[in-house]
């Protein structure tokens, strides 16, 4: 890896901690690592999904106990919000970890593998919680030097349940008594070298929407298709036409991925069905392209159906918006992380993956950034490591100290360098 370039995005962001402070943070994070690993393993053993995570919430609350934080829990979901007040007034930064697992049957063979059948922390949220608790410990020990507040946001329901949006509706951005001025989150990536940090200004992750198309015709005997209005050829042409809509309807630099992932029709070999149902996802990096393709899915499906004398009912369900990193805050993170971890451990993400994140709701409300933390297992090369959402996904637990130090350093840099009058 090469050191990240220092982009000039306007007014300079806060300076990163000096070398002595940075090395002290990393040394202390490494001392806390055994506690973080133990918490991560306890969380990994008992995964829960969705918005109701009572056992996970209890583990987080117990881990935060004694740190002198103002702690609250959600009303409609099992969230945890903890606020650290510094010795002097100043801005507020929010740090987030997601809490929920996935409906995946674990196949790692780990001694602390999931004990809940059919559920697994396959997206690293157990590591996210453990790192954020570690960062809370680091920062709580420095409260006398802080000018401002840190809000620790532990959020259920990231895997499709819009947990961040629910927490915003319940007031997480105002948890400190004033609206958060900035926000930061880490997401582990087993396909990146362990202990490295990657992010970019602008889109960091894509918007993700779902669509469903019901093609309705008139079925009949397979020996006499001329007496029917067969929806199957129409559905097949809709699939192909949707792919052409992306490749021929967008400019080459307008990234979008449209995938038809569901196709269902018929009950017997000799019967032409009345209906065909198809569905899939749409991933985009800008709101204009997102709106354009929402309209195109409807127009193409109905148009192709009409050409076959059948009809198409189209439903597009918006999912998470684009996760957009603020340019100035990204610059702060890049320089702070380079000062904390070493320049060789930090780089600008060369391209935006088309996965989605509901931290996007937070970043629509306040400036901030999401960064990827490499956690490739020590026995694998990054390109060989099982990816997120895999039943075999594992991570290098030594990288947890890196994440703890990075989260704490970003918070310290922001509070030290941006007064309330400068924060947006």
LUMDO-157827 format. One line per 10 residues: number of its first residue (from 1); their letters; for each residue x, y, z of C-alpha. Coordinates in nm, 3 decimals, m for minus. Layout:
REM residues N
NUM) a) X/Y/Z  ... $
//
This chain:
REM residues 424
1) xxxxxxxxxx) 0.000/0.000/0.000  0.104/0.358/m0.057  0.040/0.651/0.177  m0.289/0.828/0.097  m0.261/1.155/m0.090  m0.357/1.462/0.108  m0.647/1.596/m0.091  m0.722/1.966/m0.061  m1.098/1.979/0.004  m1.115/2.341/0.119 $
11) xxxxxxxxxx) m1.067/2.446/0.479  m0.815/2.216/0.653  m0.954/1.957/0.888  m0.819/1.899/1.235  m0.462/1.783/1.267  m0.416/1.420/1.369  m0.269/1.333/1.706  0.108/1.372/1.727  0.329/1.061/1.706  0.353/1.023/2.084 $
21) xxxxxxxxxx) m0.024/1.045/2.133  m0.088/0.814/1.839  0.149/0.544/1.961  0.004/0.574/2.311  m0.346/0.516/2.172  m0.238/0.210/1.978  m0.043/0.070/2.274  m0.340/0.117/2.503  m0.576/m0.034/2.245  m0.354/m0.341/2.232 $
31) xxxxxxxxxx) m0.370/m0.369/2.611  m0.750/m0.362/2.583  m0.753/m0.617/2.301  m0.800/m0.928/2.520  m1.118/m0.776/2.668  m1.239/m0.683/2.319  m1.171/m1.033/2.189  m1.356/m1.188/2.484  m1.656/m0.962/2.424  m1.652/m1.031/2.052 $
41) xxxxxxxxxx) m1.654/m1.406/2.115  m1.938/m1.381/2.365  m2.141/m1.183/2.113  m2.049/m1.427/1.835  m2.179/m1.723/2.037  m2.523/m1.568/2.081  m2.626/m1.397/1.755  m2.969/m1.237/1.720  m3.136/m1.088/1.414  m3.363/m0.792/1.345 $
51) xxxxxxxxxx) m3.457/m0.507/1.575  m3.512/m0.707/1.895  m3.177/m0.822/2.036  m3.226/m0.852/2.413  m2.927/m1.079/2.487  m2.694/m0.874/2.269  m2.816/m0.553/2.430  m2.747/m0.696/2.777  m2.389/m0.789/2.684  m2.326/m0.437/2.554 $
61) xxxxxxxxxx) m2.478/m0.273/2.862  m2.268/m0.490/3.092  m1.953/m0.406/2.896  m2.021/m0.030/2.927  m2.100/m0.046/3.297  m1.862/0.152/3.514  m1.733/0.386/3.245  m1.930/0.686/3.371  m2.138/0.722/3.055  m2.497/0.840/3.029 $
71) xxxxxxxxxx) m2.662/0.526/2.893  m3.006/0.484/2.740  m3.191/0.211/2.554  m3.435/0.222/2.265  m3.812/0.223/2.292  m3.903/0.033/1.976  m3.577/m0.160/1.930  m3.298/m0.308/2.142  m3.057/m0.021/2.083  m2.802/0.126/2.324 $
81) xxxxxxxxxx) m2.695/0.490/2.328  m2.413/0.601/2.557  m2.284/0.959/2.590  m1.943/1.064/2.718  m1.922/1.428/2.829  m1.580/1.591/2.827  m1.447/1.832/3.086  m1.514/2.134/2.864  m1.783/2.234/2.618  m1.737/2.160/2.252 $
91) xxxxxxxxxx) m1.883/1.977/1.953  m2.034/1.629/1.950  m1.916/1.333/1.745  m2.115/1.011/1.707  m1.946/0.670/1.672  m2.159/0.376/1.556  m2.154/m0.002/1.576  m2.429/m0.226/1.438  m2.548/m0.521/1.648  m2.755/m0.770/1.446 $
101) xxxxxxxxxx) m2.653/m1.100/1.290  m2.773/m1.286/0.980  m2.996/m1.590/0.915  m2.693/m1.798/0.817  m2.591/m2.141/0.947  m2.231/m2.109/1.063  m1.966/m2.337/0.910  m1.643/m2.199/1.059  m1.564/m2.472/1.313  m1.464/m2.205/1.565 $
111) xxxxxxxxxx) m1.474/m2.304/1.933  m1.697/m2.001/1.995  m1.923/m2.063/1.695  m2.290/m1.966/1.709  m2.502/m2.158/1.956  m2.823/m2.030/1.798  m2.921/m2.260/1.508  m2.948/m2.087/1.173  m2.800/m1.756/1.296  m2.447/m1.620/1.261 $
121) xxxxxxxxxx) m2.248/m1.301/1.295  m2.138/m1.334/0.933  m2.101/m0.960/0.871  m1.865/m0.873/1.156  m2.109/m0.680/1.372  m1.978/m0.867/1.676  m1.637/m0.712/1.605  m1.795/m0.369/1.550  m1.955/m0.376/1.897  m1.637/m0.501/2.066 $
131) xxxxxxxxxx) m1.428/m0.227/1.902  m1.673/0.048/1.994  m1.678/m0.064/2.358  m1.298/m0.057/2.348  m1.302/0.295/2.202  m1.543/0.401/2.478  m1.294/0.272/2.737  m1.006/0.461/2.575  m1.201/0.786/2.553  m1.356/0.758/2.899 $
141) xxxxxxxxxx) m1.005/0.747/3.039  m0.933/1.078/2.865  m1.255/1.264/2.955  m1.061/1.529/3.151  m0.887/1.637/2.829  m1.198/1.636/2.606  m1.376/1.950/2.493  m1.707/1.816/2.371  m1.906/1.494/2.374  m1.892/1.150/2.218 $
151) xxxxxxxxxx) m2.212/0.953/2.150  m2.169/0.576/2.115  m2.449/0.438/1.898  m2.512/0.063/1.918  m2.769/m0.011/1.650  m2.984/m0.320/1.578  m3.144/m0.395/1.246  m2.875/m0.300/0.996  m2.936/m0.610/0.784  m3.243/m0.478/0.605 $
161) xxxxxxxxxx) m3.448/m0.346/0.897  m3.348/0.023/0.877  m3.226/0.028/1.236  m3.030/0.351/1.193  m3.339/0.529/1.065  m3.537/0.407/1.367  m3.267/0.530/1.605  m3.262/0.869/1.435  m3.639/0.888/1.478  m3.590/0.809/1.849 $
171) xxxxxxxxxx) m3.340/1.094/1.881  m2.993/0.939/1.872  m2.850/1.242/1.690  m2.959/1.464/1.982  m2.860/1.218/2.257  m2.589/1.448/2.395  m2.829/1.738/2.442  m2.730/1.898/2.113  m2.732/1.767/1.758  m2.427/1.564/1.657 $
181) xxxxxxxxxx) m2.179/1.762/1.448  m2.011/1.461/1.285  m2.032/1.081/1.270  m1.791/0.796/1.206  m1.820/0.417/1.170  m1.596/0.125/1.083  m1.694/m0.185/0.889  m1.465/m0.489/0.889  m1.364/m0.648/0.559  m1.204/m0.995/0.558 $
191) xxxxxxxxxx) m1.097/m0.949/0.196  m0.865/m0.658/0.286  m0.524/m0.696/0.457  m0.557/m0.713/0.835  m0.497/m0.386/1.017  m0.542/m0.161/0.713  m0.795/0.120/0.673  m0.966/0.219/0.347  m1.213/0.496/0.261  m1.283/0.754/m0.005 $
201) xxxxxxxxxx) m1.460/1.091/m0.030  m1.805/1.076/m0.186  m1.987/0.744/m0.234  m1.840/0.472/m0.011  m2.126/0.223/m0.057  m2.424/0.200/m0.289  m2.797/0.249/m0.256  m2.986/m0.080/m0.269  m3.349/m0.119/m0.378  m3.569/m0.418/m0.449 $
211) xxxxxxxxxx) m3.814/m0.468/m0.733  m4.095/m0.715/m0.799  m4.269/m0.766/m1.133  m4.582/m0.977/m1.173  m4.646/m1.062/m1.539  m5.010/m1.157/m1.580  m5.147/m1.341/m1.885  m5.398/m1.619/m1.948  m5.284/m1.976/m1.908  m5.394/m2.293/m2.077 $
221) xxxxxxxxxx) m5.280/m2.621/m2.228  m4.915/m2.633/m2.334  m5.016/m2.800/m2.662  m5.217/m2.496/m2.770  m5.021/m2.179/m2.679  m5.211/m1.986/m2.948  m5.522/m2.005/m2.730  m5.344/m1.848/m2.435  m5.162/m1.528/m2.352  m4.838/m1.681/m2.236 $
231) xxxxxxxxxx) m4.661/m1.469/m1.972  m4.339/m1.675/m1.982  m4.184/m1.535/m2.304  m4.278/m1.186/m2.190  m4.106/m1.238/m1.855  m3.794/m1.372/m2.029  m3.778/m1.067/m2.254  m3.829/m0.836/m1.957  m3.521/m0.986/m1.791  m3.308/m0.923/m2.099 $
241) xxxxxxxxxx) m3.455/m0.578/m2.160  m3.376/m0.470/m1.804  m3.010/m0.562/m1.853  m3.001/m0.358/m2.174  m3.158/m0.064/m1.994  m2.848/m0.042/m1.773  m2.587/m0.104/m2.043  m2.748/0.121/m2.304  m2.943/0.367/m2.092  m2.662/0.495/m1.869 $
251) xxxxxxxxxx) m2.332/0.665/m1.937  m2.031/0.441/m1.889  m1.927/0.629/m1.574  m2.272/0.603/m1.412  m2.231/0.288/m1.205  m2.537/0.070/m1.155  m2.599/m0.299/m1.103  m2.941/m0.451/m1.177  m2.973/m0.819/m1.093  m3.280/m1.036/m1.147 $
261) xxxxxxxxxx) m3.247/m1.293/m0.871  m3.596/m1.446/m0.846  m3.804/m1.608/m1.120  m4.109/m1.819/m1.047  m4.374/m1.963/m1.277  m4.587/m2.268/m1.335  m4.690/m2.582/m1.149  m4.686/m2.853/m1.418  m4.500/m2.936/m1.740  m4.814/m2.941/m1.951 $
271) xxxxxxxxxx) m4.967/m2.617/m1.830  m4.893/m2.262/m1.943  m4.925/m2.055/m1.625  m5.142/m1.749/m1.575  m4.860/m1.550/m1.412  m4.485/m1.522/m1.379  m4.320/m1.343/m1.089  m3.970/m1.206/m1.104  m3.767/m0.987/m0.872  m3.424/m0.861/m0.788 $
281) xxxxxxxxxx) m3.214/m0.572/m0.667  m3.090/m0.244/m0.804  m2.763/m0.086/m0.684  m2.674/0.274/m0.769  m2.428/0.541/m0.656  m2.623/0.862/m0.721  m2.981/0.967/m0.656  m3.045/1.086/m1.016  m2.943/0.748/m1.159  m3.145/0.574/m0.889 $
291) xxxxxxxxxx) m3.460/0.767/m0.983  m3.395/0.715/m1.355  m3.374/0.337/m1.316  m3.679/0.319/m1.089  m3.877/0.475/m1.374  m3.706/0.257/m1.634  m3.791/m0.070/m1.456  m4.158/0.025/m1.459  m4.156/0.151/m1.818  m3.963/m0.144/m1.964 $
301) xxxxxxxxxx) m4.165/m0.410/m1.785  m4.499/m0.261/m1.885  m4.387/m0.194/m2.239  m4.254/m0.544/m2.304  m4.563/m0.696/m2.145  m4.791/m0.487/m2.366  m4.605/m0.606/m2.675  m4.697/m0.963/m2.575  m5.060/m0.875/m2.498  m5.008/m0.939/m2.126 $
311) xxxxxxxxxx) m4.972/m0.699/m1.834  m4.700/m0.625/m1.580  m4.751/m0.501/m1.225  m4.431/m0.336/m1.099  m4.333/m0.259/m0.741  m4.002/m0.091/m0.655  m3.926/m0.087/m0.282  m3.660/0.168/m0.185  m3.389/0.033/0.042  m3.088/0.208/0.192 $
321) xxxxxxxxxx) m2.966/0.529/0.028  m2.612/0.586/m0.098  m2.353/0.599/0.182  m2.171/0.927/0.110  m1.853/1.028/0.294  m1.805/1.399/0.357  m1.487/1.516/0.182  m1.347/1.725/0.469  m1.420/1.458/0.729  m1.270/1.188/0.506 $
331) xxxxxxxxxx) m0.951/1.395/0.489  m0.949/1.415/0.869  m0.987/1.036/0.896  m0.715/0.963/0.641  m0.461/1.185/0.812  m0.561/1.085/1.165  m0.544/0.714/1.081  m0.209/0.756/0.908  m0.075/0.926/1.221  m0.220/0.656/1.445 $
341) xxxxxxxxxx) m0.159/0.338/1.245  0.123/0.443/1.015  0.094/0.580/0.663  0.149/0.236/0.509  m0.167/0.104/0.675  m0.402/0.365/0.527  m0.514/0.424/0.171  m0.788/0.575/m0.041  m1.042/0.317/m0.155  m0.997/0.300/m0.534 $
351) xxxxxxxxxx) m1.359/0.214/m0.617  m1.694/0.204/m0.443  m1.835/m0.144/m0.377  m2.201/m0.192/m0.466  m2.300/m0.323/m0.124  m2.525/m0.108/0.096  m2.525/0.021/0.456  m2.787/0.192/0.668  m2.524/0.420/0.825  m2.617/0.612/0.510 $
361) xxxxxxxxxx) m2.913/0.755/0.703  m2.676/0.906/0.959  m2.446/1.048/0.693  m2.742/1.212/0.520  m2.813/1.398/0.845  m2.463/1.497/0.959  m2.119/1.508/0.790  m1.897/1.212/0.856  m1.756/0.894/0.705  m1.760/0.516/0.704 $
371) xxxxxxxxxx) m1.429/0.333/0.659  m1.338/m0.029/0.590  m1.104/m0.204/0.834  m0.912/m0.498/0.689  m0.944/m0.814/0.900  m0.820/m1.086/0.662  m0.762/m1.407/0.863  m0.391/m1.480/0.920  m0.411/m1.815/0.739  m0.559/m1.671/0.419 $
381) xxxxxxxxxx) m0.467/m1.428/0.144  m0.723/m1.147/0.104  m0.847/m1.276/m0.231  m0.900/m1.623/m0.080  m1.075/m1.522/0.241  m1.448/m1.598/0.270  m1.638/m1.275/0.223  m1.891/m1.105/0.445  m2.222/m1.294/0.465  m2.044/m1.625/0.404 $
391) xxxxxxxxxx) m2.111/m1.911/0.644  m1.731/m1.953/0.665  m1.647/m1.587/0.730  m1.376/m1.539/0.996  m1.148/m1.249/1.090  m0.810/m1.165/1.241  m0.888/m1.067/1.599  m0.554/m0.885/1.628  m0.706/m0.617/1.404  m0.959/m0.525/1.673 $
401) xxxxxxxxxx) m0.693/m0.313/1.846  m0.643/m0.124/1.520  m1.012/m0.042/1.502  m1.030/0.063/1.867  m0.736/0.301/1.828  m0.870/0.441/1.500  m1.217/0.517/1.637  m1.073/0.684/1.945  m0.819/0.883/1.742  m1.081/1.015/1.500 $
411) xxxxxxxxxx) m1.298/1.130/1.790  m1.002/1.299/1.961  m0.894/1.471/1.640  m1.241/1.603/1.569  m1.300/1.732/1.922  m0.956/1.890/1.937  m0.975/2.068/1.604  m1.332/2.177/1.534  m1.514/2.404/1.772  m1.893/2.437/1.774 $
421) xxxx) m1.874/2.748/1.558  m1.689/2.555/1.286  m1.896/2.239/1.288  m2.170/2.218/1.027 $
//
